[in-house]
């Protein structure tokens, strides 16, 4: 588990959960891939602040600075920041985004 600069904690696992100050929220599927392509918690959206919200046409997930909306019919993800929607391009490959490990170097190396 790692701390983030935005007031949360992050753990990479099969469940893919992020812990902002509001609590743990899972990020999965196309929304996870889109969040990864935008830089995970260090990107413009920050950490997730809600679980997925199931709507008839959309699956919506709220983040600190916007939302990601998965269109069930078209299979696309739209990023919304400050009320401005932007449809994201599809992922470049089937491989999931890689969450890089971030370690603090030792203060007193041995």
N, C-alpha and C positions, 0 to 999 in steps of 0.2 A: 504494500500500500504506500502511495506517495502523496505528499501534500502538494497543492497547487498554489500559484500566486493569487488566485481569485477566491480564496477562502473556502477551499473544499479539499477533499481527499479522493484519490482515484485508485482503483484496483483493477487490473486486467484479469479476467477470468471468463469462463464460459458464459456467465450471466451478464458480463459487461455492465457493471454498475459504476456510477459516479456518485460521490457524496458531497453535494453542496451543503451549505449551512442549513438548508431546509430539510435534509435527509437524503437517503439513498434513492436513486432513481435509475431503473434499467434503461439501456439504450440498445435496440436490437434492429436486425434486418436492414432494409434500405435506408432507414433513418440513421442507423449506426454508420453505415458506409458513407453517407453524405456528411455526417458530423466529422468522421475521420478525414475525408477529403478537404474539409475546411479547417483542419488543424486541431481537432478534439477540443479540450478545455482551453487551450491557448489560442484558439481561433476567435473570430468575431462574435460567435454565439456564446462562448463561455460554457459553463456547466449546465446540465439539465436541471430544471426546477419542477418538473412534473413527470409522471409516467405517461405512456401513450394514451391519448384521448381518442376513443373510437367514435367516428362519425360516419354517416352513411357513405359519403363519397371519399372522405379523407381519414387518414390517421395523423393526428397532430401531436407534436411534442414541444413543450415550452422549454426555453433555455433562458439564462440570465439576461441575454440581450436580443432575443428574438424567438422565432419558431422555425421548425422544420415540418412541412406538410407533405405526406405521401399521398398521391392521387391513386386510388385503387384502380380506377378505370384505365388510366394512361400508363401507370407504373413509373411515374416521375416524382421527383422530390423538389419542392419549392422552398427556398429560404426566404423568410420575411424578417427584415430588420427595419425598425422605425416605420412600419406600415408599407414598406416598399418590397413587393414580391420579385423574386428572381428564380426562374426555373433552372435548376442545376443540370449540367450535362451528365449523362449516364457514367457510371464508374468505368475506368479504362480497362479493367480486367475483372475476372471473377474472384480474384484474390481479395481478401478483406484488408482494409487499411491496417498498417502496422502501428501500434501504440509503442513508441520508443520508450525504453526504460530511462528514467532520469534519476541519477544517483548523485548525491552530494559527495564531493571528494572528502577524504578523511582530513580532519583538522591537523592531526599529528601523525603523518604516515610512518609506518614501522619499517 
